[in-house]
Amino acid sequence: MTVRYENPVIIQRADPYIYKHTDGYYYFVASVPAYNLIELRRAKTIDGLAHAMPRTIWRKHDSGTGAQSELIWAPELHYTDGKWYVYYAASHTTAFDENGMFQQRMFVIECDAEDPMETEENWVEKGQIETHLDSFALDATSFELNDKLYYVWAQKDPEIKGNSNLYIAEMENPWTLKTAPVMLSKPEFDWETKIFWVNEGPAILKRNGKVFLTFSGSATDENYAMGMLWIEDDKDVLDAANWHKLDHPVFQSDMENGLYGPGHNSFTVAEDGETDLLVYHVRNYLDIKGDPLYDPNRHTMVQPFEWDDEGFPVFGKPQPFTFN
């Protein structure tokens, strides 16, 4: 069976995250253009997400009231130890700090109800996830490996050139780090240092005895692209020396077909339970007015990918839009 979807699956949703739960539903969450709330939608099929009714599960605090009152970015939905969690970034202001950076920190909300979309009241704020630095931090994800829970995120280190690096730590629980953060990657190659020096949007895929960590680099225009690190799954993931980083992008703009800046991806599996799917956002034009972050037209795409003989993912090119 050839797996193919109507793309974009959802328009004007950036930083898309799709999770297929044990109830058979695909759950979808992403940044909304106004950056003011977190909404979930679900459907039994990927294409069905396009028509699924969103349900708001959390709203930003009132502007001017402090943390979590502005710029709600890149939520991710996780199911850990029988409870639902959403990781997200939020700021107290839309202004830049003294380093010219946005001022987000990372937060998490929890829901212990079986249905995460039942009501906003079921979601409880667990607060900020504290790291080793009080600096711009975002794009958190988590994964389980060998009965341990790990947290991976992007954060600014004032001592390192660039906007953000990638870090990992073991978690004590879904809202608290247990170990000291370890830096896995920083912007260093040409492809991840175009206009801005960026490593962000980490995503985890466990296959073929390996853990793959994809991420996105450079400015959020046509230069935005995906890179990858990997490690054998029996090695210590908290030892940076065990990770291997590719020096080239694994997924990037297709200038010929007019698909620009693919990235901030996640992974899920197709309805057949076997075909691996790449979930990402992309633009279909170059002429962005003003700050790309405030251009709403990053659209959610979903497409299958293949594996090579050595057990590594082959993502190919962004799939052309199936409608305009």
C-alpha positions as CSV (number, residue, x, y, z in Angstrom):
1,M,0.0,0.0,0.0
2,T,1.3,3.4,-1.0
3,V,1.0,5.9,1.9
4,R,0.2,9.4,0.7
5,Y,-1.7,12.3,2.3
6,E,-3.4,15.5,1.2
7,N,-0.8,18.1,1.9
8,P,-0.7,20.5,3.6
9,V,-2.6,18.4,6.2
10,I,-3.3,21.5,8.3
11,I,-2.7,25.1,7.1
12,Q,-1.1,27.8,9.3
13,R,0.2,25.4,12.0
14,A,3.9,25.5,12.7
15,D,6.1,23.3,14.9
16,P,3.6,20.4,14.4
17,Y,3.5,17.4,16.7
18,I,1.4,14.3,16.0
19,Y,1.1,11.5,18.6
20,K,-0.7,8.2,17.9
21,H,-2.2,7.0,21.2
22,T,-3.3,3.5,22.3
23,D,-6.9,4.6,21.8
24,G,-6.3,4.6,18.0
25,Y,-6.5,8.4,17.7
26,Y,-3.9,10.7,16.2
27,Y,-3.5,13.7,18.5
28,F,-2.2,16.9,17.0
29,V,-0.8,20.0,18.6
30,A,1.3,22.9,17.2
31,S,2.0,26.6,17.5
32,V,-1.0,28.7,16.6
33,P,-0.3,32.0,14.7
34,A,-1.4,34.2,17.6
35,Y,0.9,32.3,20.0
36,N,-1.7,32.7,22.7
37,L,-3.1,29.3,23.6
38,I,-2.6,25.5,23.3
39,E,-5.2,23.5,21.4
40,L,-5.5,19.8,20.6
41,R,-7.4,18.0,17.9
42,R,-7.7,14.3,17.1
43,A,-8.8,12.0,14.4
44,K,-8.6,8.3,13.5
45,T,-6.7,9.1,10.4
46,I,-4.0,11.6,9.4
47,D,-6.2,13.2,6.7
48,G,-9.0,13.4,9.2
49,L,-7.0,15.9,11.3
50,A,-7.6,18.5,8.7
51,H,-11.3,18.5,9.6
52,A,-11.1,17.7,13.3
53,M,-12.5,20.3,15.7
54,P,-9.7,21.9,17.8
55,R,-10.2,22.1,21.5
56,T,-8.4,24.7,23.6
57,I,-6.8,23.1,26.7
58,W,-4.8,26.0,28.0
59,R,-4.6,29.7,27.5
60,K,-1.8,32.1,28.2
61,H,-1.8,34.3,31.3
62,D,-3.0,37.8,30.9
63,S,-0.5,40.1,29.3
64,G,1.7,42.0,31.8
65,T,1.2,39.5,34.6
66,G,4.6,37.8,34.3
67,A,5.7,34.4,33.1
68,Q,3.5,32.5,30.6
69,S,1.8,35.7,29.4
70,E,3.2,36.0,25.9
71,L,4.5,34.0,22.9
72,I,3.4,30.4,23.6
73,W,5.6,28.3,21.3
74,A,5.9,24.8,20.1
75,P,3.8,22.7,22.4
76,E,4.3,18.9,22.4
77,L,1.9,16.3,23.8
78,H,3.3,13.3,25.6
79,Y,1.8,10.4,27.5
80,T,4.0,9.3,30.4
81,D,3.2,6.9,33.3
82,G,-0.5,7.1,32.6
83,K,-0.8,10.9,32.5
84,W,-0.8,13.5,29.7
85,Y,1.8,16.2,29.5
86,V,2.3,19.2,27.2
87,Y,5.7,20.8,27.0
88,Y,5.8,24.3,25.7
89,A,7.8,27.6,25.8
90,A,6.4,30.9,27.1
91,S,7.6,34.4,27.8
92,H,6.6,37.3,30.1
93,T,7.2,39.8,27.2
94,T,7.4,40.1,23.5
95,A,10.5,42.3,23.9
96,F,14.1,41.1,23.3
97,D,16.6,40.8,26.1
98,E,20.0,42.4,26.3
99,N,21.4,39.8,23.9
100,G,18.7,40.5,21.3
101,M,16.9,37.3,22.1
102,F,13.3,36.4,22.8
103,Q,12.8,35.5,26.5
104,Q,10.9,32.2,26.6
105,R,11.4,29.6,29.3
106,M,10.1,26.1,29.3
107,F,6.9,25.0,31.1
108,V,4.7,21.9,31.3
109,I,1.0,21.2,32.1
110,E,-0.4,17.8,33.2
111,C,-3.7,16.0,32.8
112,D,-4.6,12.8,34.6
113,A,-7.9,12.3,32.8
114,E,-8.3,9.6,30.2
115,D,-9.5,12.1,27.7
116,P,-7.1,15.0,27.4
117,M,-9.6,17.0,25.4
118,E,-12.5,16.8,27.8
119,T,-12.1,20.2,29.5
120,E,-9.5,22.9,30.2
121,E,-10.0,22.4,33.9
122,N,-8.4,19.0,33.7
123,W,-5.1,20.5,32.9
124,V,-2.8,21.7,35.7
125,E,0.2,23.8,35.5
126,K,3.3,22.1,36.8
127,G,5.5,25.2,36.4
128,Q,8.8,26.0,34.8
129,I,11.3,23.3,34.0
130,E,14.5,24.6,35.5
131,T,17.8,23.9,33.8
132,H,21.4,24.9,34.4
133,L,20.9,28.3,32.7
134,D,18.4,31.1,33.1
135,S,18.2,31.9,29.4
136,F,16.1,31.6,26.3
137,A,14.9,28.0,26.2
138,L,12.4,26.2,24.0
139,D,11.3,23.2,22.0
140,A,11.4,20.6,24.7
141,T,10.6,16.9,24.0
142,S,10.9,13.8,26.1
143,F,11.5,10.1,25.4
144,E,11.9,6.9,27.3
145,L,14.9,4.5,26.9
146,N,15.9,1.6,29.0
147,D,13.3,2.5,31.7
148,K,14.6,6.0,32.0
149,L,12.9,9.3,31.0
150,Y,14.9,11.9,29.2
151,Y,14.4,15.5,28.3
152,V,15.9,17.2,25.2
153,W,15.6,20.9,24.4
154,A,17.2,24.0,22.9
155,Q,18.7,26.8,24.9
156,K,20.9,29.8,24.7
157,D,24.3,29.7,26.4
158,P,25.7,33.3,26.6
159,E,29.2,31.9,26.4
160,I,28.5,30.2,23.0
161,K,27.9,32.0,19.8
162,G,24.4,31.6,18.4
163,N,20.8,31.5,19.4
164,S,20.5,28.0,20.8
165,N,22.2,24.6,21.4
166,L,20.7,21.2,22.1
167,Y,20.8,19.7,25.5
168,I,19.8,16.4,27.2
169,A,19.2,15.4,30.8
170,E,17.5,12.5,32.6
171,M,14.2,13.4,34.3
172,E,13.2,12.7,37.9
173,N,9.6,13.1,36.8
174,P,8.0,14.7,33.8
175,W,8.5,18.2,35.2
176,T,11.9,18.0,37.0
177,L,15.4,17.3,35.7
178,K,17.4,14.6,37.6
179,T,20.9,15.1,36.1
180,A,23.0,18.0,34.9
181,P,22.3,19.0,31.3
182,V,24.7,17.8,28.7
183,M,25.2,19.7,25.4
184,L,24.8,17.4,22.4
185,S,25.1,19.9,19.6
186,K,25.8,23.6,18.8
187,P,25.5,25.4,15.4
188,E,28.8,24.9,13.6
189,F,28.3,23.9,10.0
190,D,27.4,26.2,7.2
191,W,23.9,24.8,6.8
192,E,23.0,25.6,10.4
193,T,24.5,29.1,10.6
194,K,22.7,30.9,7.8
195,I,21.6,34.3,9.1
196,F,21.1,32.9,12.6
197,W,23.2,30.3,14.4
198,V,20.5,27.9,15.5
199,N,19.9,24.3,16.7
200,E,16.3,23.8,17.8
201,G,13.2,21.6,17.4
202,P,14.7,18.3,18.5
203,A,12.7,15.1,17.7
204,I,13.4,11.5,18.7
205,L,13.0,8.4,16.6
206,K,14.0,5.0,18.0
207,R,14.6,2.3,15.3
208,N,17.1,-0.4,14.2
209,G,19.1,-0.4,17.5
210,K,19.7,3.4,17.3
211,V,18.2,6.6,18.6
212,F,18.0,9.3,16.0
213,L,17.7,12.9,17.0
214,T,16.6,15.3,14.3
215,F,16.7,19.0,14.7
216,S,16.4,22.2,12.8
217,G,19.0,24.9,12.0
218,S,19.4,28.4,10.6
219,A,16.9,31.2,10.2
220,T,13.2,30.3,9.9
221,D,13.1,31.3,6.2
222,E,14.1,29.2,3.2
223,N,17.4,28.5,4.9
224,Y,15.7,26.5,7.6
225,A,16.6,22.8,7.3
226,M,16.8,19.6,9.3
227,G,20.0,17.9,10.6
228,M,20.5,14.7,12.6
229,L,22.5,13.1,15.4
230,W,22.4,9.4,16.3
231,I,23.6,7.0,18.9
232,E,23.4,3.2,19.4
233,D,20.6,2.5,21.9
234,D,22.7,0.6,24.3
235,K,25.1,3.5,24.8
236,D,24.9,6.2,27.5
237,V,22.9,9.0,25.9
238,L,24.2,11.4,28.6
239,D,27.7,11.0,27.2
240,A,28.0,13.5,24.4
241,A,31.0,11.6,23.0
242,N,28.7,8.6,22.2
243,W,26.6,10.7,19.8
244,H,27.4,11.1,16.1
245,K,26.5,14.3,14.2
246,L,26.1,14.5,10.5
247,D,27.8,17.5,8.8
248,H,25.0,18.1,6.3
249,P,21.2,18.6,6.3
250,V,19.0,15.6,5.9
251,F,15.9,17.6,4.8
252,Q,15.9,21.0,3.2
253,S,14.1,23.5,0.9
254,D,13.1,22.2,-2.5
255,M,13.6,25.4,-4.6
256,E,12.4,23.8,-7.8
257,N,9.0,22.9,-6.4
258,G,8.7,26.0,-4.2
259,L,8.7,24.4,-0.8
260,Y,10.8,26.5,1.6
261,G,12.2,26.1,5.1
262,P,11.0,22.6,6.0
263,G,11.6,21.7,9.7
264,H,10.7,21.6,13.3
265,N,9.6,18.1,12.7
266,S,8.1,15.2,14.7
267,F,7.5,11.5,13.9
268,T,4.5,9.3,13.9
269,V,3.4,6.1,12.2
270,A,0.8,5.6,9.4
271,E,-2.6,3.9,9.8
272,D,-1.0,0.6,8.7
273,G,1.0,0.6,11.9
274,E,4.2,0.1,10.0
275,T,5.1,3.1,7.7
276,D,7.1,5.8,9.5
277,L,6.0,9.3,8.9
278,L,7.8,12.6,8.9
279,V,5.7,15.6,10.3
280,Y,7.0,19.1,9.6
281,H,6.1,22.6,8.6
282,V,6.9,24.4,5.4
283,R,6.2,27.6,3.5
284,N,5.3,27.9,-0.2
285,Y,6.7,31.4,-0.9
286,L,9.9,33.3,-0.3
287,D,8.6,36.9,0.0
288,I,8.1,37.2,3.7
289,K,7.1,40.6,5.1
290,G,8.9,41.5,8.3
291,D,9.9,38.9,10.9
292,P,9.4,35.3,9.6
293,L,8.1,34.3,13.1
294,Y,5.0,36.5,12.6
295,D,4.3,35.2,9.1
296,P,1.5,32.7,9.7
297,N,1.9,30.6,6.6
298,R,4.0,27.7,7.9
299,H,1.8,24.7,7.1
300,T,1.8,21.2,8.5
301,M,2.9,18.5,6.2
302,V,3.0,14.7,6.6
303,Q,4.8,12.2,4.4
304,P,6.3,8.7,4.6
305,F,10.1,8.2,4.4
306,E,12.3,5.2,3.8
307,W,15.3,3.5,5.4
308,D,18.6,2.6,3.8
309,D,20.4,-0.7,4.1
310,E,22.4,0.5,7.1
311,G,19.2,1.3,9.1
312,F,19.3,5.1,8.6
313,P,16.3,7.2,7.6
314,V,16.1,8.7,4.1
315,F,13.7,11.6,4.2
316,G,13.9,12.6,0.6
317,K,12.4,16.0,-0.4
318,P,9.3,17.9,0.8
319,Q,6.2,16.5,-0.9
320,P,4.6,19.0,-3.3
321,F,1.3,20.4,-2.2
322,T,-1.7,18.3,-3.4
323,F,-3.9,21.3,-3.5
324,N,-3.3,25.1,-3.7
